Amino acid sequence: MASPLFQFTRHATSCFNIKIYRDLGITKTGGIPSLAADGIEKTIELAQNNSRNDRFKSPIVCVSNLVRTWMTAVLLYAFSNETTNETSITLRICPHLKETGWEGNKAYPLTLSVSTFIDFLKLIKQRKNYSNIRDIFLLIPATIETPHTEWVRIKISIPKNNVEPTNIITDPSFCSKASIVDKISGYNDNGDISEFMKWFEGSFPKEKGKIHIVAHSGIMKTYFNKIFEKSIFNKISRKIIKQKKFDIEKYIKDGTEIDKQNCWSFTTRSQVKNTSALIASIQPGYVNPGKEKLIEAQNKDKGPDSLCRMDIKEIKCSTSMKGGYQTKKNRKKSRRISCRL
């Protein structure tokens, strides 16, 4: 029986990518890189361009525990046009997908990430192609032990307008389970695509077809480097050295090096038998602003709705209610998060 086909897509341009995140610094209730306005616009355009093919067609998407992958998944997979009417999407928050390194890649508690995500949903639902979204389901493992066959479901109910509160509806075990991801191997460590595929096949042995994942540039490039690495004997140094047969960072797609693109994709299986097919599976995203258009991208995030500059309000679990949780008072009543069971 054939193993699943996995499609990995890099997340959209984040606040970290345009260096606004670095200016804000890292604090207890801040420093989570959301998506930059430039990234949101270009990701919506990419979703529009692929709306009639199956590149971003799946009701369930695997994401890392870094919230920028959740936001990207919504933009790409919940896009609706005259041929579709997406009203919900399910995101599996999975281990072995976190970006490498520390700055901009710290795995924050779900109580912070979910709050940040809701600010994004309030912003994005004002756009035509996302106004029909009503339910977002976030799934986290129910146990520390693997395989992860049981999951806690967090339902975010999105109202039609910003006057009504956004509700987080979940079973009473959420508060006791929300921090479980911090204890599961693979969530807070640097990601590894091969380990993820091994974990997925163990946790979801019956799932076949194409599995969709939004991940990070670092672990995607590392995967290619491992696949295409070869050992050769250097006669001069008399040592075995390693050399790349294919350099993903220098690979050009649509006129731009892949390393300078956001939302580029590739498909693979847990056992790679045809490296040529792996290269051929690479699909372009869009050009990251980088140094050339950095100021232009930063200027798009100067408005009041900038996710890069927005304060983060942590959701606080209630000590008086089992399974219930509450939030700190927001700056505006219209932005208050209403949580109910």
Steps between C-alpha positions, in 0.01 A plus 500: 500500500643837397594747768330842501623778277599802710484854365705753698451875451705775658301752705417850375722803554503568873571808710835339579581482128456877461690572824218676685495214746863564597420864572222400739724262694405190692287542811285275712183594314645600166749410234288242317560557127163539331462549125608826341248696292717443192492126564125495547441679169736279301373178659141589411616564143673160495184333631299676228740382229468140623129507580409277205759228559558263792822648636327653803192282525459316830259535795780399741846656508794410725682798652779565749443651842616839365192705424619638165444154350137502622440839337658388174287184495182707531604737219592217261245232584193699605499728195158501337380611159202440277579126481559442873337603824741422781338544841742304720851361514676262738862553604703222663774652715772239457845422643825493299401806295638793705752724327865471597673762713374724779436859391152522357448126540423455867199276559267712713214357713170439322339763722711760319493345155122455489448863606738617224320278251162651588632850427600370157156345441327825590710679242475245221127436519443856379636395161255376239649156443510415873174651622326161497735333749306410813691224678869429554591174673840473668608148595765418761599155630312384809795303638875536529567145386519401136336404276262792528165346413285718729471875452351796688292719270490878544219663307525868412161631394528810279204742492381681188612837632743644752224621733427149620772330706714223359431184698738222587291192560675190625454203727578554871836327473662778294649693789658191646625393157605836352854474637548138399681594181785636713560149633473305174824408331541684172294812572762728647802346327622592154275340241591209276288413198606135493410464869166671435407257223600205719290640786203570272492150355514357852222725633276484191569158342175501301546839335605483137496734204662843529571646845530879503746676731599863557854507639818707503786581264779371724369146544391480134849591375663268754289214366626561145858529619479160670338332201755633252812475711773264379834394642815518288862423571730800472837373377684813611377509860463122514163548668137416431312824433137566431379681192156604377375351175214751491491835681145601588610849604632575151215332313314753285125479448305769314816709468579516873702280732272285714684616813365851434137390468216452747223241451706277269405132514627151431356150531674189628451164671662355810714285271646697209562274200516757223695819577423640155129488584571680828667787314223506238239530778629842612242772442569873533356738754574872483808713556582593859550881527858443618736798500390650168137569592526480879404863567200469269382192689554666837294802394200274441504413870470851642120503528283424806420151370864396474541154655872573533434788740190375679519423872448139597245423771551165666205270566498408868361171622258553786591352838138504612357302209621159393571512132395863471723789409486873483694784342666817616301812419576616147559858396165513318175333594450396137824300517406312817531122468196320629559141607223263591446127550 
